[in-house]
Amino acid sequence: QVQLVESGGGLVQAGGSLRLSCAVSGRTFTIYHMAWFRQLPGKEREFVARITKSSGNTYYADSLKGRVTIARDNAKNTVSLEMNSLKTEDTAIYYCAATTLLVGGGTIASRYGYWGQGTQVTVSS
């Protein structure tokens, strides 16, 4: 099927930047959208950013717009998430996700059928 593996997480000081990467393998031709979600301690998994595989169109959570950038390299089968001006509130496990749905994937986690194992991002003050 589709396999996703995140990397790039770690410890960073507030105000710093970090770049996460997601390696995609398997039946990648079936994917319509790729996305990043995050799960803060004690909270529901929340949407961060989405990118359409074919067109490269992007969509961001309002609260993060301007601080994060999602991009894809279809030739290398990777999706990245660049985060800037990081805050302690950004501390979370970040997950890469993929959906085969053309419409309806959106920002809803349950609509994504494929998930990576997650990578921890910790922002210190």
C-alpha positions in Angstrom: 0.0 0.0 0.0 1.5 3.3 1.1 4.2 3.8 3.7 5.1 7.1 5.4 8.2 7.7 7.6 8.7 11.1 9.3 12.1 12.5 10.3 13.7 15.7 11.4 12.1 16.2 14.8 14.1 17.3 17.8 14.7 20.0 20.3 14.8 23.6 19.3 14.7 26.9 21.1 11.8 29.2 20.9 12.1 31.5 17.9 14.1 28.9 16.0 13.3 26.9 12.9 12.9 23.2 12.1 12.3 21.2 8.9 10.5 17.9 9.0 10.5 15.4 6.2 8.2 12.6 5.2 9.4 9.8 3.0 6.6 8.2 0.9 6.8 4.7 -0.6 4.5 2.1 -2.0 1.6 2.9 -4.3 2.2 6.6 -4.4 0.2 7.0 -7.6 -3.0 6.6 -5.6 -2.4 9.6 -3.4 -4.3 12.8 -3.9 -3.3 14.9 -0.9 -0.5 14.9 1.7 -0.8 16.5 5.1 0.8 17.2 8.4 -1.0 16.9 11.7 0.2 17.3 15.2 -0.9 16.1 18.6 -0.3 18.2 21.6 -0.2 16.6 25.0 -3.7 15.8 26.2 -5.3 17.2 23.1 -6.9 15.9 19.9 -4.8 15.5 16.8 -5.0 18.7 14.9 -4.5 19.8 11.3 -1.3 21.7 10.4 -1.0 21.8 6.6 -2.1 20.1 3.4 -0.7 19.9 -0.1 -2.2 18.4 -3.3 0.2 15.9 -4.8 -0.4 16.8 -8.4 -0.9 20.5 -8.4 1.1 21.6 -5.3 -1.8 23.6 -4.0 -1.4 24.2 -0.3 -3.7 24.9 2.6 -2.8 25.9 6.2 -4.3 26.0 9.6 -5.2 29.7 10.3 -3.2 29.7 13.5 -0.1 28.6 11.8 -0.3 30.4 8.5 2.9 32.4 7.9 5.0 30.3 10.2 4.8 26.9 8.4 5.4 25.9 4.8 4.5 22.6 3.3 6.2 21.4 0.1 6.5 18.2 -2.0 9.1 16.7 -4.3 7.2 14.1 -6.3 10.3 12.9 -8.0 11.9 12.0 -4.7 8.6 11.1 -3.1 9.0 13.4 -0.1 6.9 15.9 1.7 8.4 18.5 4.0 7.2 20.9 6.7 9.3 23.9 7.4 8.5 25.7 10.7 9.7 29.1 11.7 9.4 31.3 14.8 8.7 28.3 16.9 6.9 28.7 20.2 6.7 26.4 23.2 3.1 25.8 22.3 4.3 24.0 19.1 5.7 21.2 21.2 3.9 18.1 19.9 4.2 14.8 18.0 4.0 15.7 14.3 2.5 13.2 11.9 2.6 12.8 8.1 -0.6 11.6 6.5 -1.9 10.7 3.0 -5.3 10.3 1.5 -6.5 8.7 -1.8 -9.6 10.9 -1.7 -9.9 13.7 -4.2 -12.5 15.5 -2.1 -13.2 15.4 1.6 -9.8 14.8 3.0 -9.4 18.4 4.0 -8.4 19.0 7.6 -10.1 16.0 9.1 -7.7 13.4 10.4 -10.2 10.5 10.0 -10.3 11.0 6.2 -6.6 10.2 5.9 -6.0 6.5 5.5 -2.2 6.4 5.8 0.0 7.7 8.6 3.6 7.8 9.6 4.8 6.9 13.1 5.3 10.5 14.1 8.3 12.6 15.1 8.6 14.5 18.3 9.2 18.3 18.2 10.1 20.0 21.5 10.4 23.7 21.7 12.2 25.1 24.8 12.0 28.6 26.2 
